[in-house]
Amino acid sequence: MKKWLVLVLSFLIFYGCAKAPVTGRTQIMMVSPQQEKAMGFQTERAILKKERLSRDRALIERVNRVGMRIARATGKKLDWKFFVIDKPDVPNAFCLANGHVFVYTGIMKYVSNDAQLATVIAHEIGHAIAHHVAEQVSMAMVTNLATTAAAVAIQHNVHSSSEASAYMMALGLGANLGIVLPYSRMMESEADHIGLMIMARACYDPRQAIAFWEKFAKQGKEPPVYFSTHPSSKQRIAQLQKLMPEALKIYHEHHCDQQPVYHPPLRQSRPAYGDEEDYRVPTRRVAPTYNRLIGPGY
């Protein structure tokens, strides 16, 4: 049994490896890009059927403009679309594998300028270009295989039903706390890393990412990290501070500091740096009346 499990896991890992962008981390991938995109479209249909889209033209234009600028900085030719969901009580955003981004209006209370909006969108797009959904499904497959093998071993070696039940509960808890949740937190941290570099490449001041997370940290009490799918705001800020020299290097290499750096208040619908062409292209390609957004993030 053990030999069979080792062989299967070795096969999965050998034939299902990929590299995450920016970080270069090795990933286990048992789901194809086509399957991941199909899951994205399925999720999108459910969201659009359930949620109400915003009619705030200024906000829709801004999300599209900032979003397209971030999307171009990735160098990925996905079918980028942006939707704004009218839900003031939900501070959330996410990007599906098909490149469709959903931003909930509830996140905007923590966003003071374009660069902070770019922080949100770049983080979510980071998940998408790193194929985190496919990786999460792949890890679930491997984890289920391992826990199933362990469960079979317990049934064969433990003869007391009450003792077997206790072992099974411990196994499930251990898999969740020791594998599933830490892996989720790792992917969130990686999306922060990728997003920070993308926003810097798009000439959004990466220092505004810290300002956003400091504000977001004040929303309320966070659950204990060990029981959470996300790192704490304090951990995220510490990581961003550590990565900031690298992000600022990218920002300066793209001569972003030589542009008139201006982050207008969110209700305005003017370009972040006075770049009229950058402002017009997204709104020309995406009609302001057609609401587009991101997807599961914060």
C-alpha positions in Angstrom: 0.0 0.0 0.0 2.8 2.4 0.9 4.8 1.6 -2.2 1.7 2.1 -4.4 1.0 5.5 -2.8 4.6 6.6 -3.2 4.5 5.6 -6.9 1.3 7.4 -7.6 2.4 10.6 -5.8 5.7 10.5 -7.6 3.9 10.2 -10.9 1.6 13.1 -10.1 4.4 15.3 -9.0 6.7 14.4 -11.9 4.1 14.9 -14.7 2.1 17.8 -13.1 4.7 20.4 -12.3 4.6 24.0 -13.3 6.3 27.3 -12.3 4.6 30.3 -10.8 5.3 33.6 -12.4 7.5 36.2 -10.6 8.2 33.9 -7.6 9.3 30.8 -9.7 7.8 28.5 -7.2 7.2 24.9 -8.3 3.5 24.0 -8.5 1.6 20.7 -8.7 -0.8 20.9 -11.6 -3.3 18.1 -12.3 -5.8 20.4 -14.0 -5.4 21.6 -17.5 -5.7 25.4 -18.4 -8.8 24.5 -20.4 -10.4 22.8 -17.4 -9.5 25.7 -15.2 -11.1 28.2 -17.6 -14.2 26.1 -17.9 -14.5 26.2 -14.1 -14.1 30.0 -14.3 -17.0 30.4 -16.8 -19.2 28.1 -14.7 -18.5 30.3 -11.6 -19.1 33.4 -13.6 -22.5 32.3 -14.8 -23.5 31.6 -11.2 -22.2 35.0 -10.0 -24.0 37.0 -12.7 -27.2 35.1 -12.1 -27.1 35.8 -8.4 -25.5 39.2 -8.0 -26.6 42.7 -9.0 -24.2 44.7 -11.2 -23.5 48.3 -10.3 -24.8 51.2 -12.4 -22.2 53.7 -11.1 -20.7 54.7 -14.5 -17.7 56.6 -12.9 -16.8 53.6 -10.8 -17.2 51.2 -13.7 -15.0 53.3 -15.9 -12.4 53.5 -13.2 -12.3 49.8 -12.5 -12.0 49.1 -16.2 -9.3 51.7 -16.7 -7.1 50.6 -13.8 -7.9 47.0 -14.5 -6.8 47.1 -18.1 -3.6 48.9 -17.2 -2.8 46.1 -14.7 -3.8 43.5 -17.3 -1.5 44.9 -19.9 1.4 44.9 -17.4 1.0 41.1 -17.0 1.9 40.5 -20.7 -0.9 37.8 -20.7 -3.4 37.8 -23.5 -6.5 36.7 -21.7 -10.0 37.9 -22.4 -9.7 40.6 -19.7 -13.1 41.8 -18.5 -14.1 43.7 -15.4 -17.4 43.7 -13.5 -18.5 45.8 -10.6 -21.0 44.1 -8.2 -23.3 46.4 -6.2 -22.8 45.0 -2.7 -21.7 47.7 -0.3 -21.5 45.3 2.7 -19.1 42.9 1.0 -15.4 44.0 0.8 -14.3 41.5 -1.8 -12.8 41.0 -5.2 -11.6 38.1 -7.3 -10.3 37.1 -10.7 -11.4 34.0 -12.5 -9.1 31.9 -14.6 -10.7 33.2 -17.8 -9.4 36.7 -17.0 -12.8 38.1 -15.8 -12.4 40.2 -12.7 -15.2 41.0 -10.2 -14.9 43.9 -7.8 -17.5 44.3 -5.0 -18.4 47.9 -4.1 -17.8 47.1 -0.5 -14.1 47.0 -1.0 -14.1 50.6 -2.2 -14.5 52.0 1.3 -10.9 50.9 1.9 -9.6 52.4 -1.4 -8.5 56.1 -1.5 -6.9 56.3 -4.9 -6.1 54.5 -8.2 -2.9 52.9 -6.8 -4.8 51.3 -4.0 -7.5 50.1 -6.4 -4.6 48.7 -8.5 -3.4 46.9 -5.4 -6.7 45.0 -5.1 -7.0 44.2 -8.8 -3.3 43.2 -9.2 -3.5 40.8 -6.3 -6.6 39.1 -7.8 -5.0 39.0 -11.3 -1.9 37.5 -9.6 -4.1 34.5 -8.5 -5.3 34.1 -12.1 -1.9 34.2 -13.9 -0.4 31.9 -11.3 -3.3 29.4 -12.0 -4.0 29.2 -8.3 -7.5 27.7 -8.8 -6.0 24.8 -10.8 -3.3 24.4 -8.2 -5.8 24.3 -5.4 -7.9 21.7 -7.1 -4.7 19.7 -7.8 -3.6 19.8 -4.2 -7.1 18.8 -3.1 -6.8 15.7 -5.3 -3.3 14.8 -3.9 -4.5 15.5 -0.3 -7.6 13.3 -0.8 -5.5 10.5 -2.2 -3.1 10.7 0.8 -5.9 10.9 3.4 -7.8 8.0 1.7 -4.7 5.8 1.9 -4.2 6.8 5.5 -7.9 6.0 6.3 -7.5 2.6 4.7 -4.5 1.9 6.8 -6.4 3.0 10.0 -9.2 0.6 9.2 -6.8 -2.3 8.7 -4.8 -1.7 11.8 -7.3 -0.3 14.3 -10.0 -2.7 15.4 -11.9 -0.5 17.9 -14.6 1.6 16.1 -14.4 4.4 18.6 -10.6 4.5 18.3 -10.8 4.4 14.5 -13.3 7.3 14.6 -10.9 9.3 16.8 -8.0 8.7 14.4 -10.2 9.7 11.4 -11.2 12.9 13.1 -7.5 13.7 13.9 -6.6 12.9 10.3 -9.2 15.3 8.8 -8.2 18.0 11.3 -4.5 17.5 10.6 -5.0 17.6 6.8 -7.0 20.8 7.1 -4.7 22.6 9.6 -1.5 21.1 8.3 -1.9 21.2 4.5 -5.1 22.9 3.2 -5.1 26.1 5.2 -1.3 26.7 5.1 -1.3 26.1 1.4 -4.1 28.6 0.9 -2.2 31.2 3.0 0.9 30.6 0.9 -1.0 31.3 -2.3 -2.5 34.5 -0.9 1.0 35.6 0.0 2.2 34.7 -3.4 -0.6 36.7 -5.0 0.4 39.7 -2.9 4.0 39.3 -4.2 3.0 38.9 -7.8 0.4 41.7 -7.6 3.0 44.1 -6.1 5.4 43.6 -9.0 2.6 43.9 -11.6 1.3 47.2 -10.2 4.9 48.6 -10.1 5.4 47.5 -13.7 2.1 49.3 -14.5 3.5 52.5 -12.9 1.2 52.4 -9.9 3.2 53.4 -6.8 3.7 50.1 -4.9 3.9 51.9 -1.6 0.2 52.5 -1.8 -0.2 48.7 -1.3 0.9 49.1 2.3 -1.4 52.0 2.8 -4.3 49.9 1.5 -3.6 47.0 3.8 -3.1 49.2 6.8 -6.6 50.6 6.2 -8.1 47.2 5.5 -6.6 45.9 8.8 -8.9 48.3 10.7 -12.1 46.7 9.4 -12.4 44.4 12.5 -11.0 41.5 14.4 -9.3 38.8 12.3 -9.6 35.1 13.0 -6.5 33.3 14.3 -4.1 32.8 11.4 -3.9 29.0 11.9 -7.6 28.7 11.2 -7.7 31.1 8.3 -7.3 30.8 4.6 -5.5 34.2 4.5 -2.5 35.6 6.2 -3.2 38.3 8.8 -3.0 41.9 7.6 0.1 42.4 9.8 1.8 39.5 8.1 0.8 40.8 4.6 2.2 44.3 5.5 5.4 42.8 6.7 5.9 40.8 3.5 5.1 43.9 1.4 7.7 45.9 3.3 10.3 43.2 2.7 9.5 43.1 -1.1 9.2 46.9 -1.4 12.9 47.5 -2.6 12.4 45.1 -5.4 9.0 46.7 -6.4 10.4 50.2 -6.3 13.3 49.1 -8.4 10.8 48.0 -11.1 8.9 51.2 -10.6 11.9 53.3 -11.2 13.3 51.2 -14.1 10.0 51.9 -15.9 10.6 55.7 -15.3 7.4 55.9 -13.4 8.8 58.4 -11.0 9.4 60.8 -14.0 5.7 60.9 -14.7 3.3 63.3 -12.9 2.4 60.9 -10.1 -1.2 61.8 -9.2 -3.7 59.5 -7.6 -7.2 61.1 -8.0 -10.0 60.6 -5.5 -12.0 57.6 -6.4 -15.1 59.4 -7.5 -13.3 61.2 -10.3 -13.1 59.5 -13.7 -9.8 61.0 -14.8 -6.5 59.1 -15.6 -4.1 58.4 -12.8 -1.1 60.0 -14.4 -2.7 62.3 -16.9 -2.3 59.7 -19.7 -5.2 60.3 -21.9 -4.5 57.5 -24.2 -4.3 55.0 -21.3 -7.6 56.4 -20.1 -9.4 56.1 -23.5 -8.3 52.7 -24.6 -10.0 50.6 -21.9 -13.2 52.7 -22.0 -13.3 52.5 -25.8 -12.9 48.7 -25.8 -15.2 48.2 -22.8 -18.4 50.3 -23.0 -18.9 52.1 -19.6 -22.5 50.9 -19.5 -21.4 47.3 -19.6 -20.3 46.5 -16.1 -17.2 44.3 -15.8 -15.4 43.0 -12.7 -13.2 40.4 -10.7 -13.4 37.3 -8.5 -12.8 34.9 -4.3 -10.3 37.2 -2.7 -10.5 39.0 0.6 
